[in-house]
Amino acid sequence: MKRAGADISDAKNGAPAFGKFERKIAGRYLGARKSEGGVGLISVLSFLCIFLAIFAMITIMSIMNGFRAKMIELTIGLDGHMYVGSASANPTQLQVIGLRDRIAVLDGVENAFIFTQTQTFVQAQSRTGPALVTGISAEDLLDIDLIRDNIVAGSLDGFGTGHNGGDKIVIGAYLANNLGLTAGDRLTIYSPVLRATPFGSRPVFKSYEVAAVFASGLISADSLNIYMPVIQASLFFNQGRSPTDIQLRLDDADMIHKMKAPIRGAAGEPVFIETWENKNQSTATALKTEQVAMRFIFMIVVLIAVFPILSAMIMLVKNKSKDIAILKTIGATSGSILRIFLMSGATIGILGTLAGVFVGLLLCLNIAAVQGGLESVVSLVSGKPFSIFPPEVYGIDHLPAKVVASEVFWVAFWGFLVSALATFFPALTASKTDPVEALRYE
């Protein structure tokens, strides 16, 4: 009793806010049993609600970020994230090479290469089909790991060698299968530019040897893409004009807007810049809309999850009205009462938010192991192989998850904020309790 009196004396004499006295009372209220006027069970349920809401928000947003990154990868295929070109009317090849070299050393740029690209159609024996022919140097082709590491037939050794780059090309596995080709076979490529002759316009075509077949795993790329030495592509499609466009692959496709200023600065000359979003506007718009909508939905879910905290605090204030009156009678200030109940409610929200963030991050960072464990258990129980994401159906064989630090921060901040708001108004009501009215009928 002497210690309690000392604590009250400290409160009266201007003890620091959220001091020992206030923390002690808040802790007692938070853990009090129902018979003591506490809301212990409701506090536990409130903790679980905010925990599950934050956990779900972290996990699902990370998985959606992973799916978004995978969707971007499938949409882009083997194309670039950004395209840069000199704004000069007729830049020389040395100017273009210099521009490429200055951009390639920027942080965030995975690779940069000079290219030319043409949509056309091809023929092998009696089979024909559309194709996207990209002119690229042998060195730059080796920098594309999805091609270099996924050669299923032939070799890249002879690519780009010979007169004017030679006549060897590299094609996607689906395209090769559709045309009945393998390494060593020949493929006829048609130019979309007709050649004028005394007898009228005639199509231009040439036979090339398939040096290698790649299977990148991106169906859109494997079914259309053909890679040709850049010199040969310039002669065949561009009538000898040197290529002037530069394709960039970034470390992260979401960096396209941040990279524009550094690229313009490194260029040292006027340039035009195009991004994968410009070339795929409908897909980019759909992904952004979905991302914003899901964030809004989960913010509402967290908002709903704090209602049990609000209910618990209202009940606690009602049950402890006598205690509040006594505390005020012996000298506790309204500010002290406000802080006691703020700490009681905010503790639930803070602990639930931190637990949700921790468990959510733990799951996202180990999601491959979790998926593998689930598939193993189901396979063992059913007696046959089971996959959550059959690659032949979904195009992926695992559940992707991409943790974005800024999003984790804002989820945690939102959890703290709504928990504090849910606690503030009952705490404010408690601080305004009139001790005379509260004790009149006691």
C-alpha positions in Angstrom: 0.0 0.0 0.0 2.9 2.3 0.8 4.4 1.6 -2.7 1.0 2.3 -4.4 0.8 5.6 -2.4 4.3 6.5 -3.6 3.3 5.8 -7.2 0.3 8.1 -6.9 2.4 10.7 -5.3 4.8 10.5 -8.3 1.8 10.9 -10.6 0.7 14.0 -8.8 4.1 15.6 -8.6 4.7 15.6 -12.4 6.2 12.2 -13.0 7.1 11.6 -16.7 4.4 10.6 -19.1 4.0 6.8 -19.5 6.0 6.4 -16.3 6.2 3.4 -14.0 2.9 4.1 -12.2 0.9 4.4 -15.5 2.6 1.3 -17.0 1.8 -0.8 -13.8 -1.9 0.1 -13.8 -2.2 -0.4 -17.6 -0.6 -3.9 -17.2 -2.9 -4.8 -14.4 -6.0 -3.8 -16.4 -4.8 -5.6 -19.5 -4.3 -8.9 -17.6 -7.3 -8.7 -15.2 -9.7 -11.5 -15.1 -13.4 -11.0 -15.8 -14.3 -11.3 -12.1 -12.0 -8.4 -11.5 -13.7 -6.3 -14.2 -11.1 -7.1 -16.9 -11.5 -8.2 -20.5 -8.8 -10.9 -20.7 -10.6 -13.2 -23.2 -11.6 -10.3 -25.4 -8.0 -9.0 -25.3 -6.8 -12.3 -26.5 -9.4 -12.4 -29.3 -8.5 -8.8 -30.2 -4.8 -9.8 -30.4 -5.6 -12.7 -32.7 -7.8 -10.5 -35.0 -5.1 -7.9 -35.6 -2.4 -10.6 -35.8 -4.3 -12.6 -38.5 -5.2 -9.4 -40.4 -1.6 -8.2 -40.6 -0.3 -11.7 -41.3 -2.8 -12.1 -44.2 -1.9 -8.6 -45.5 1.8 -9.3 -45.5 1.5 -12.7 -47.0 -1.0 -12.1 -49.7 0.6 -8.8 -50.8 4.0 -10.5 -51.0 2.5 -13.3 -53.1 0.7 -10.8 -55.3 4.0 -9.0 -55.8 5.5 -12.3 -56.8 2.7 -13.0 -59.3 3.0 -9.5 -60.6 6.8 -9.9 -61.2 6.1 -13.2 -62.9 3.3 -11.7 -65.0 5.7 -8.9 -66.1 8.3 -11.5 -66.9 5.9 -13.5 -69.0 4.6 -10.4 -70.7 8.1 -9.0 -71.5 9.5 -12.4 -72.4 13.1 -11.9 -73.7 12.4 -8.3 -74.6 13.9 -5.3 -72.7 12.5 -3.4 -69.8 13.5 -0.2 -71.5 14.5 1.0 -75.0 16.8 4.0 -75.6 17.7 5.7 -78.9 19.5 8.8 -79.9 17.3 11.7 -80.9 19.8 12.7 -83.6 18.5 12.3 -87.1 21.3 10.0 -88.3 23.5 8.9 -85.4 26.7 7.1 -86.4 27.5 3.7 -85.2 30.3 5.1 -83.0 27.8 7.4 -81.3 25.4 4.6 -80.7 28.1 2.4 -79.2 29.3 5.2 -77.0 25.7 5.8 -75.8 25.3 2.1 -75.0 28.6 2.0 -73.1 27.7 5.0 -70.9 24.3 3.5 -70.0 25.5 0.0 -69.4 27.6 1.0 -66.4 24.7 2.5 -64.5 23.6 0.9 -61.3 20.5 -1.1 -61.8 21.2 -2.0 -65.5 21.7 -5.7 -65.9 22.7 -5.5 -69.6 22.4 -3.1 -72.5 22.9 -4.0 -76.2 22.4 -2.6 -79.6 19.8 -4.4 -81.6 17.4 -4.4 -84.5 14.0 -6.2 -84.4 11.7 -7.2 -87.2 8.4 -9.0 -87.3 8.2 -11.4 -90.3 7.3 -14.9 -91.3 9.5 -17.9 -91.8 9.3 -21.2 -93.7 10.8 -24.7 -93.3 9.9 -27.2 -95.9 6.1 -26.8 -96.3 5.5 -25.2 -92.9 5.3 -21.5 -92.3 4.8 -19.3 -89.3 5.2 -15.8 -87.8 8.5 -14.9 -86.1 10.2 -12.0 -84.3 13.8 -11.7 -85.6 16.2 -9.8 -83.3 19.6 -8.8 -84.6 22.2 -9.0 -81.8 26.0 -9.5 -81.4 27.4 -12.8 -80.2 28.7 -11.2 -77.0 25.4 -9.6 -76.1 23.5 -12.9 -76.8 25.8 -14.7 -74.3 24.7 -12.1 -71.7 21.1 -13.3 -71.9 21.1 -16.0 -69.3 17.7 -17.3 -70.3 19.1 -18.3 -73.6 22.7 -19.1 -72.7 21.7 -21.5 -69.9 18.8 -23.1 -71.7 20.2 -24.5 -75.0 18.5 -27.8 -75.7 20.1 -28.5 -79.1 23.2 -27.3 -80.9 25.6 -24.6 -79.6 26.2 -20.9 -79.6 29.8 -21.3 -80.6 29.4 -20.5 -84.3 26.9 -17.7 -83.8 28.1 -14.4 -85.3 31.2 -15.9 -87.1 31.8 -15.7 -90.8 31.3 -13.1 -93.5 28.9 -10.3 -92.4 28.2 -12.3 -89.2 27.6 -15.6 -91.0 24.3 -17.3 -91.6 23.7 -19.1 -88.3 20.7 -18.3 -86.2 19.2 -19.3 -82.8 15.5 -20.1 -82.4 13.0 -20.9 -79.7 12.1 -24.5 -78.9 8.3 -24.1 -79.6 9.0 -22.5 -82.9 11.5 -25.2 -83.8 9.0 -27.9 -82.9 6.2 -26.2 -84.9 8.4 -26.0 -88.0 10.0 -29.5 -87.5 13.5 -28.1 -87.0 16.5 -29.0 -84.9 20.1 -27.8 -84.8 21.8 -28.1 -88.2 18.6 -27.7 -90.3 17.9 -24.7 -92.5 15.2 -22.1 -92.2 14.0 -19.6 -94.8 13.3 -16.1 -93.5 11.4 -13.5 -95.5 12.0 -9.8 -95.4 8.9 -7.6 -95.0 10.5 -5.2 -97.5 9.8 -6.1 -101.2 12.6 -5.7 -103.8 11.7 -3.7 -106.9 12.7 -5.5 -110.2 11.9 -4.9 -113.9 9.2 -7.5 -113.5 7.6 -5.9 -110.4 8.1 -6.2 -106.7 9.5 -9.5 -105.5 9.8 -10.9 -101.9 13.3 -11.0 -100.4 14.2 -14.2 -98.6 17.3 -16.1 -97.5 18.1 -19.5 -96.0 19.8 -19.7 -92.6 21.3 -22.5 -90.6 19.8 -23.2 -87.1 22.9 -23.2 -84.9 21.0 -23.7 -81.6 17.6 -24.2 -80.1 16.7 -22.6 -76.7 13.9 -23.3 -74.2 13.7 -20.3 -71.9 10.5 -21.4 -70.3 8.6 -18.3 -71.6 6.1 -19.7 -74.1 5.7 -16.3 -75.8 9.4 -16.1 -76.4 10.1 -19.7 -77.3 7.3 -19.7 -79.9 8.3 -16.6 -81.8 11.9 -15.5 -81.1 14.8 -15.9 -83.6 18.2 -14.4 -83.0 20.4 -13.4 -85.9 23.8 -11.7 -86.0 23.2 -8.0 -85.9 25.3 -7.3 -89.0 23.4 -9.8 -91.0 20.1 -8.5 -89.7 21.0 -4.9 -90.7 21.9 -6.0 -94.2 18.9 -8.3 -94.7 16.1 -6.2 -93.1 17.5 -2.6 -92.9 19.2 -2.6 -96.3 22.6 -2.0 -94.7 21.6 0.7 -92.3 23.3 0.3 -88.9 21.0 -0.3 -85.9 20.4 2.7 -83.6 18.2 1.3 -80.8 19.5 0.1 -77.4 17.6 -2.5 -75.3 18.0 -2.5 -71.6 17.4 -5.2 -69.0 17.2 -3.9 -65.5 17.7 -5.7 -62.2 14.1 -4.9 -61.4 11.3 -4.2 -63.9 9.7 -1.8 -61.4 12.7 0.5 -61.7 11.8 1.8 -65.1 10.6 5.2 -63.9 13.5 5.8 -61.5 16.0 4.9 -64.2 14.9 7.6 -66.7 16.8 10.5 -65.1 20.1 8.6 -64.7 19.9 7.4 -68.3 19.3 10.9 -69.6 22.2 12.1 -67.4 24.6 9.4 -68.6 23.6 9.8 -72.3 24.9 13.4 -72.4 22.7 14.0 -75.5 18.9 14.1 -76.3 17.5 10.6 -76.3 14.1 9.0 -76.5 13.1 6.4 -73.9 10.4 3.8 -74.1 9.5 1.3 -71.4 7.8 -2.1 -71.3 4.7 -0.4 -69.9 4.4 1.8 -73.0 4.5 -1.3 -75.2 2.1 -3.3 -73.0 -0.2 -0.6 -71.7 -3.3 -2.7 -71.1 -1.3 -5.3 -69.1 0.5 -2.6 -67.1 -2.7 -0.7 -66.3 -4.4 -3.9 -65.2 -1.6 -4.8 -62.9 -1.5 -1.4 -61.3 -5.3 -1.3 -60.8 -5.2 -4.7 -59.2 -2.4 -3.7 -56.9 -4.1 -0.5 -55.7 -7.5 -2.3 -55.3 -6.0 -5.1 -53.2 -4.1 -2.7 -50.9 -7.3 -0.8 -50.3 -9.2 -4.0 -49.6 -6.6 -5.1 -47.1 -6.5 -1.7 -45.4 -10.3 -2.1 -44.8 -9.7 -5.7 -43.5 -7.2 -4.4 -40.9 -9.6 -1.6 -40.0 -12.3 -4.1 -39.3 -9.9 -6.3 -37.3 -9.4 -3.5 -34.7 -13.1 -3.4 -33.8 -12.6 -6.0 -31.1 -9.9 -3.7 -29.5 -12.5 -0.9 -29.6 -15.1 -3.2 -27.9 -12.6 -4.4 -25.3 -11.6 -0.9 -24.4 -15.2 0.3 -24.1 -16.0 -2.6 -21.8 -12.8 -2.0 -19.8 -13.6 1.7 -19.3 -17.1 0.8 -18.2 -16.0 -1.9 -15.8 -13.2 0.2 -14.3 -15.3 3.4 -13.8 -15.0 3.0 -10.0 -11.2 2.5 -10.2 -10.9 5.6 -12.4 -12.9 7.7 -9.9 -10.8 6.5 -7.0 -7.5 7.2 -9.0 -8.7 10.7 -9.7 -9.9 11.2 -6.1 -6.4 10.4 -4.8 -4.7 12.7 -7.3 -4.3 11.0 -10.7 -4.7 13.5 -13.6 -6.9 13.2 -16.6 -3.8 12.9 -18.8 -2.5 10.1 -16.7 -5.9 8.2 -17.0 -5.8 8.8 -20.8 -2.3 7.3 -21.0 -3.1 4.3 -18.9 -6.0 3.2 -21.2 -4.0 4.2 -24.3 -1.3 1.8 -23.2 -3.7 -1.0 -22.4 -5.3 -0.9 -25.8 -2.3 0.0 -27.9 -0.3 -2.9 -26.4 -2.8 -5.3 -27.9 -2.5 -3.7 -31.4 1.3 -3.3 -31.3 1.9 -6.9 -30.2 -0.6 -8.2 -32.7 1.0 -6.2 -35.5 4.5 -7.2 -34.7 3.5 -10.9 -34.5 1.7 -10.6 -37.8 4.6 -9.0 -39.5 7.1 -11.5 -38.1 5.1 -14.6 -39.0 4.1 -13.2 -42.4 7.7 -12.5 -43.3 8.8 -15.9 -42.0 6.2 -17.6 -44.3 7.1 -15.5 -47.3 10.8 -16.0 -47.0 10.3 -19.8 -46.7 7.3 -20.2 -49.0 9.1 -22.7 -51.3 9.8 -25.0 -48.3 6.2 -24.6 -47.1 4.9 -25.4 -50.6 7.2 -28.4 -50.9 6.1 -29.7 -47.5 2.4 -29.4 -48.4 2.9 -31.1 -51.7 4.8 -34.0 -50.0 2.1 -34.5 -47.4 -0.7 -34.5 -50.0 1.3 -36.8 -52.3 1.9 -39.2 -49.4 -1.8 -39.2 -48.3 -3.2 -39.6 -51.9 -0.5 -42.0 -53.1 0.1 -40.0 -56.3 2.3 -37.0 -57.2 0.6 -33.7 -56.4 1.6 -30.1 -57.4 -0.2 -27.0 -56.2 0.8 -25.2 -59.5 1.2 -27.7 -62.4 3.5 -25.9 -64.8 1.6 -27.1 -67.8 -1.5 -25.3 -66.6 -0.1 -22.2 -64.9 3.2 -21.8 -66.6 4.9 -21.8 -63.2 5.8 -24.6 -60.8 6.0 -22.7 -57.5 4.2 -20.1 -55.5 6.1 -16.8 -56.0 6.5 -14.3 -53.2 8.3 -11.0 -53.4 8.8 -9.1 -50.1 8.9 -5.3 -50.6 10.4 -3.6 -47.5 8.4 -0.3 -48.1 5.2 -2.3 -48.2 6.0 -4.1 -45.0 6.7 -0.8 -43.3 3.4 0.7 -44.4 1.5 -2.4 -43.3 3.0 -2.2 -39.9 2.4 1.6 -39.7 -1.2 1.1 -40.7 -1.7 -1.6 -38.0 -0.1 0.7 -35.3 -2.2 3.7 -36.5 -5.7 2.0 -36.5 -4.9 0.3 -33.2 -4.0 3.6 -31.6 -7.2 5.3 -33.0 -9.4 2.4 -31.8 -7.9 2.9 -28.3 -7.9 6.7 -28.2 -11.6 7.5 -28.0 -12.4 5.0 -25.1 -9.3 6.3 -23.3 -10.5 9.9 -23.8 -13.9 9.0 -22.4 -12.1 7.4 -19.4 -10.1 10.5 -18.8 -13.2 12.7 -18.7 -14.9 10.5 -16.1 -16.4 12.6 -13.2 -15.4 10.8 -10.0 -18.4 12.2 -8.1 -20.9 10.7 -10.6 -19.0 7.4 -10.8 -19.0 7.0 -7.0 -22.5 8.3 -6.3 -24.2 4.9 -6.4 -21.2 2.8 -5.1 
